[in-house]
Amino acid sequence: MALYCPKCGAQLPDDAAFCMKCGASLTGTQAKQASTSTPLLAPQGVTALKCPSCGAPISPKLGEMIITCEYCGSGVTLGNEGWKGIQKQTMLLINFGEKDKVLDEIHSLMDRGLLHRHLQENSTLEEMNLSLIPYWIISVSARTSITAADMVSNVGQTATQAAILGLILGGMGGMGRRRFLSPGFSMVGAFPRIMMMGGYGQGGMRKTYEMDNNYNFPIVAVKSLTEYQPKNYEFRLKERLLFDISKVPKGVKILNGDIGEEAAGYQVKTLVSQLQSDKAHEKYHMIQQLQTEVDVSESELLHAPIWFVRYDYKGHKITLVIDGNSGDVINSIGL
């Protein structure tokens, strides 16, 4: 069972004797309490509450469900019962914090391929900013059952049909072949069995497959950014740390969120089901039936450094969403 500070809700190492964030001691009964859920800070509808770590005043804005204390960085979230401290709050460090470094990465992306040649050179940079964006990282297991046509059998039977047809045509005289291949000739009456052999609907050609995958799926916790919701992207979670506001450079804004953990749990089921479907269609052909079961386990709040870059290309808007930790592209819209 994970260990959390009973005072500020920060996630701690299993052998911690005190909280690395607020300094609270963890001994005996306190250590047992630390492994339980964090206490309720305030009921729903309050206009002001205190940070569970430093005691600083927090004033939720209308619609906000995730707030990061601007003084110590502790997070609170609004659930069905009210406001609570966030138990699992992590962050990714900014490895791509310089604009020139990010623009170099973007240049290779925008000019990659023949159709994108000199795209960045002919575009005007309109906006470029870096923020820490909250994402719910939800552990998901997905199992998809797939019924699809056996392409090996289909290919073999198609080849057989072609061979039979070739023999038939070869055995005909010149007039017979011309009549057989004329636009007005119908094979339905003449050779119905040839056309029916190997039909894709026959049960013998169908096979059932299972596709199991596990994800640490990110759900952006800001409604205004749902347009940039990742579809098939995972952050480098092995590099994440416990959230520490002192590691956030000055001038980098930390966004609050308005999508709660429960809503993110519902959303992730839809997105993972779609991702499983996409992967199935890439791997299998002639899919006749597909069913996915998604199980959601634990979640955490991750603050990820995100660059939003917007270009204008002859009146056409191009938006790029860049992971400031890895330098990878999360989304590209209009490109």
Long-range contacts (C-beta under 8 A, 24 or more apart in sequence): 1-35, 2-35, 2-87, 2-88, 3-31, 3-34, 3-35, 4-34, 4-35, 4-38, 4-87, 4-88, 5-34, 6-30, 6-33, 6-34, 6-36, 6-38, 6-39, 7-52, 7-53, 8-52, 8-53, 8-74, 8-85, 9-38, 9-52, 9-53, 9-74, 9-75, 9-84, 9-85, 9-86, 9-87, 9-89, 10-53, 10-74, 10-89, 10-242, 10-243, 11-87, 11-88, 11-89, 11-90, 11-242, 11-300, 20-242, 21-53, 21-72, 21-73, 21-74, 21-242, 21-244, 22-53, 22-54, 22-72, 22-74, 37-84, 37-87, 38-84, 38-85, 38-87, 39-84, 39-85, 40-81, 40-82, 40-83, 40-84, 41-76, 41-82, 41-83, 41-84, 41-85, 42-82, 42-83, 43-81, 43-82, 43-83, 44-78, 44-81, 44-82, 44-83, 46-82, 46-83, 49-76, 49-83, 51-76, 52-76, 52-85, 53-85, 61-256, 63-223, 63-258, 64-256, 64-257, 64-258, 65-221, 65-257, 65-258, 65-259, 65-260, 66-134, 66-221, 66-256, 66-257, 66-258, 66-259, 66-260, 66-301, 67-256, 68-134, 68-243, 68-245, 68-254, 68-256, 68-303, 69-245, 70-254, 71-245, 72-245, 73-243, 73-244, 73-245, 73-246, 73-248, 73-254, 75-243, 75-301, 77-260, 77-261, 77-301, 78-260, 79-260, 79-261, 79-262, 80-262, 86-301, 87-300, 88-298, 88-299, 88-300, 88-301, 89-242, 89-243, 89-300, 89-301, 89-303, 90-137, 90-240, 90-241, 90-242, 90-243, 90-300, 90-301, 90-302, 90-303, 91-132, 91-240, 91-241, 91-242, 91-243, 91-244, 91-247, 91-248, 91-302, 91-303, 91-304, 92-235, 92-236, 92-239, 92-240, 92-241, 92-302, 92-303, 92-304, 92-305, 92-324, 92-325, 93-239, 93-241, 93-247, 93-305, 93-325, 94-130, 94-249, 94-252, 94-305, 94-324, 94-325, 95-324, 95-325, 95-326, 95-327, 96-305, 96-307, 96-322, 96-323, 96-324, 96-325, 96-326, 96-327, 97-130, 97-249, 97-252, 97-305, 97-324, 99-128, 101-327, 102-128, 102-307, 102-309, 102-322, 102-324, 102-327, 103-128, 105-322, 105-327, 106-309, 106-320, 106-322, 109-320, 109-329, 109-332, 109-335, 110-311, 110-318, 110-335, 116-335, 119-313, 120-311, 122-313, 122-314, 123-311, 123-312, 123-313, 123-318, 124-311, 124-312, 124-313, 125-309, 125-310, 125-311, 126-310, 126-311, 126-312, 127-308, 127-309, 127-310, 128-307, 128-308, 128-309, 128-310, 129-307, 129-308, 130-252, 130-305, 130-306, 130-307, 130-324, 131-252, 131-253, 131-254, 131-255, 131-305, 131-306, 131-308, 132-248, 132-252, 132-253, 132-254, 132-255, 132-303, 132-304, 132-305, 132-306, 133-220, 133-221, 133-222, 133-225, 133-255, 133-303, 133-304, 133-305, 133-306, 134-220, 134-221, 134-222, 134-255, 134-256, 134-257, 134-301, 134-302, 134-303, 135-218, 135-219, 135-220, 135-221, 135-235, 135-301, 135-302, 135-303, 135-304, 136-218, 136-219, 136-221, 136-259, 136-261, 136-264, 136-268, 136-299, 136-300, 136-301, 136-302, 137-216, 137-217, 137-218, 137-235, 137-237, 137-299, 137-300, 137-301, 137-302, 138-216, 138-217, 138-218, 138-219, 138-264, 138-265, 138-268, 138-296, 138-297, 138-298, 138-299, 139-214, 139-215, 139-216, 139-296, 139-297, 139-298, 139-299, 140-214, 140-215, 140-216, 140-217, 140-268, 140-269, 140-272, 140-294, 140-295, 140-296, 140-297, 141-212, 141-213, 141-214, 141-215, 141-294, 141-295, 141-297, 142-212, 142-213, 142-214, 142-215, 142-272, 142-273, 142-275, 142-276, 142-292, 142-293, 142-294, 142-295, 143-210, 143-211, 143-212, 143-292, 143-293, 144-210, 144-211, 144-212, 144-276, 144-277, 144-280, 144-290, 144-291, 144-292, 144-293, 145-208, 145-209, 145-210, 145-289, 145-290, 145-291, 145-292, 146-208, 146-209, 146-210, 146-211, 146-280, 146-284, 146-287, 146-289, 146-290, 147-206, 147-207, 147-208, 147-209, 147-287, 147-288, 147-289, 147-290, 148-206, 148-207, 148-209, 148-284, 148-285, 148-286, 148-287, 148-288, 149-200, 149-205, 149-206, 149-207, 149-285, 149-286, 149-288, 150-205, 150-206, 150-207, 151-285, 151-286, 153-198, 153-204, 153-205, 154-198, 154-200, 154-205, 154-286, 157-197, 157-198, 158-198, 160-197, 160-198, 161-194, 161-197, 161-198, 164-194, 165-194, 168-194, 200-286, 206-288, 209-284, 211-276, 211-279, 211-280, 211-283, 213-276, 213-279, 215-272, 215-275, 217-268, 217-271, 217-272, 218-302, 218-304, 219-259, 219-264, 219-267, 219-268, 219-271, 220-259, 221-257, 221-258, 221-259, 221-264, 221-301, 222-255, 222-256, 222-257, 222-258, 222-259, 223-258, 223-259, 227-333, 228-308, 228-319, 228-321, 228-330, 228-331, 228-333, 229-271, 230-330, 230-331, 231-271, 231-274, 231-275, 232-275, 232-278, 233-328, 233-330, 235-302, 235-304, 235-323, 235-325, 235-326, 236-325, 236-326, 237-302, 239-325, 240-302, 243-303, 252-305, 254-303, 261-299, 264-299, 265-296, 265-299, 268-294, 268-296, 269-294, 269-296, 306-330
